[in-house]
Amino acid sequence: MDLDYFTLARVIHVVAVVLWIGGVSMVTTILIPGVKKLKSKEEQIATFEMIEGKFSNQAKITTLLTGLTGFYMLYDLDAWDRYLDYRFWWIHAMTFVWVIFTIVIYVLEPFILHRLFKKYATENPEKTFRIMQRMHWILLLLSLITIAGAVAGSHGWLLIG
């Protein structure tokens, strides 16, 4: 039996997306609201950083796997021209979501956001967590729309055209 690298890439891609966006969903809908209910700002900050820090490691691995397998599948299919066809909007959306998260996870979070979070959460934790949750909701909704479009589009339902 020959190993089908495309199928393997798709399996890894889907599992990585499930772990990555599932984690974003957990942070958005469970972690941040739970942390906001803690009594002291010190407890809020420590709890959030402890749990989110562990997810950050998972997110780094899963976004890397998602990107590698996604671009491998485009290469294997020689489907680069889909970026020029608006009917494949979901490929643009997948790439856009991946780029946003990759920049946040690998550049902004370690070099800028972590420091800003500590500063502003110490000064005004309520406002900081409210802004953070709002940003997470935007990214989660964008991700879910992208996932829905990708599933539909990869099964031939292009919605447009």
C-alpha positions as CSV (number, residue, x, y, z in Angstrom):
1,M,0.0,0.0,0.0
2,D,1.4,3.4,-1.0
3,L,1.4,6.2,1.5
4,D,-0.8,9.0,0.2
5,Y,1.0,12.1,1.4
6,F,-1.9,14.4,0.4
7,T,-4.4,12.5,2.5
8,L,-1.9,12.5,5.4
9,A,-1.4,16.2,5.0
10,R,-5.2,16.8,5.0
11,V,-5.6,14.7,8.2
12,I,-2.8,16.6,10.0
13,H,-4.3,19.9,8.7
14,V,-7.8,19.2,10.0
15,V,-6.6,17.8,13.4
16,A,-4.3,20.8,13.9
17,V,-7.1,23.3,13.0
18,V,-9.5,21.5,15.5
19,L,-6.9,21.8,18.3
20,W,-5.9,25.3,17.4
21,I,-9.4,26.9,16.9
22,G,-10.9,24.7,19.6
23,G,-8.4,26.2,22.0
24,V,-9.2,29.7,20.8
25,S,-12.9,28.9,21.5
26,M,-12.0,27.6,25.0
27,V,-10.0,30.7,25.8
28,T,-12.7,33.0,24.4
29,T,-15.8,31.4,25.9
30,I,-14.5,29.8,29.1
31,L,-11.1,31.0,30.3
32,I,-11.5,34.8,29.9
33,P,-15.1,34.9,31.4
34,G,-14.0,32.6,34.3
35,V,-10.9,34.7,35.0
36,K,-12.9,37.9,35.0
37,K,-14.9,36.5,38.0
38,L,-11.9,35.9,40.2
39,K,-11.6,38.3,43.1
40,S,-8.2,39.9,42.9
41,K,-6.4,41.2,39.8
42,E,-3.3,39.3,40.9
43,E,-5.3,36.1,40.8
44,Q,-6.8,37.0,37.5
45,I,-3.5,37.7,35.9
46,A,-1.7,34.7,37.3
47,T,-4.5,32.3,36.4
48,F,-4.9,33.6,32.8
49,E,-1.1,33.6,32.2
50,M,-0.8,30.0,33.6
51,I,-3.5,28.5,31.4
52,E,-3.1,30.6,28.3
53,G,0.7,30.1,28.4
54,K,0.1,26.3,28.1
55,F,-2.3,26.9,25.2
56,S,0.2,29.2,23.6
57,N,2.6,26.3,23.2
58,Q,-0.1,24.2,21.6
59,A,-1.1,27.0,19.3
60,K,2.5,27.5,18.1
61,I,2.7,23.8,17.1
62,T,-0.8,23.6,15.6
63,T,-0.5,26.8,13.6
64,L,2.9,25.7,12.2
65,L,1.4,22.3,11.2
66,T,-1.7,24.0,9.7
67,G,0.5,26.3,7.6
68,L,2.9,23.6,6.5
69,T,0.1,21.1,5.5
70,G,-2.0,23.8,3.9
71,F,0.7,25.1,1.7
72,Y,1.8,21.5,0.9
73,M,-1.8,20.7,-0.3
74,L,-1.8,23.8,-2.5
75,Y,1.6,22.8,-3.9
76,D,0.5,19.1,-4.5
77,L,-2.7,20.1,-6.2
78,D,-0.9,23.0,-8.1
79,A,-3.8,25.0,-6.9
80,W,-2.1,28.4,-6.6
81,D,-4.4,29.8,-9.2
82,R,-7.2,29.5,-6.7
83,Y,-5.9,32.7,-5.1
84,L,-6.9,34.4,-8.4
85,D,-10.5,33.1,-8.3
86,Y,-13.0,34.8,-6.0
87,R,-15.1,31.6,-5.8
88,F,-12.3,30.2,-3.6
89,W,-12.6,33.0,-1.1
90,W,-12.2,30.5,1.7
91,I,-8.6,29.8,0.7
92,H,-7.9,33.5,1.0
93,A,-9.7,33.5,4.3
94,M,-7.8,30.4,5.6
95,T,-4.5,32.1,4.6
96,F,-5.6,35.4,6.2
97,V,-6.6,33.8,9.5
98,W,-3.4,31.8,9.6
99,V,-1.3,34.9,8.9
100,I,-3.0,36.9,11.6
101,F,-2.6,34.1,14.2
102,T,1.0,33.4,13.2
103,I,1.9,37.1,13.6
104,V,0.2,37.3,16.9
105,I,1.6,34.0,18.3
106,Y,5.1,34.3,17.0
107,V,5.8,38.0,17.0
108,L,3.3,40.2,18.8
109,E,2.6,38.1,21.8
110,P,6.1,37.4,22.9
111,F,7.6,40.8,22.0
112,I,4.7,43.2,22.6
113,L,1.4,41.9,23.8
114,H,2.7,40.0,26.9
115,R,4.3,43.1,28.3
116,L,1.3,45.3,27.5
117,F,-1.1,42.7,29.0
118,K,0.9,42.8,32.3
119,K,1.0,46.6,32.4
120,Y,-2.7,47.2,31.6
121,A,-4.1,44.2,33.5
122,T,-2.3,45.5,36.6
123,E,-3.7,49.0,36.1
124,N,-7.2,48.2,34.9
125,P,-8.0,44.4,34.7
126,E,-11.7,44.8,34.0
127,K,-11.0,46.9,30.9
128,T,-8.0,44.8,29.8
129,F,-10.0,41.5,29.9
130,R,-13.0,43.1,28.2
131,I,-10.8,44.3,25.3
132,M,-9.0,41.0,25.2
133,Q,-12.2,39.0,25.1
134,R,-13.6,41.3,22.4
135,M,-10.5,40.7,20.2
136,H,-10.7,36.9,20.9
137,W,-14.4,36.9,19.8
138,I,-13.5,38.7,16.5
139,L,-10.8,36.2,15.8
140,L,-13.0,33.2,16.8
141,L,-15.9,34.3,14.6
142,L,-13.6,35.0,11.7
143,S,-12.1,31.5,12.2
144,L,-15.5,29.8,12.3
145,I,-16.7,31.5,9.2
146,T,-13.5,30.5,7.5
147,I,-13.9,26.9,8.7
148,A,-17.5,26.7,7.4
149,G,-16.5,28.2,4.1
150,A,-13.5,25.8,3.8
151,V,-15.6,22.7,4.5
152,A,-18.3,23.8,2.1
153,G,-15.9,24.9,-0.6
154,S,-13.7,21.8,-0.4
155,H,-16.8,19.7,-1.0
156,G,-17.7,21.7,-4.1
157,W,-20.2,24.2,-2.6
158,L,-18.7,27.4,-3.8
159,L,-21.7,29.6,-2.9
160,I,-20.7,32.2,-5.5
161,G,-20.6,31.6,-9.2
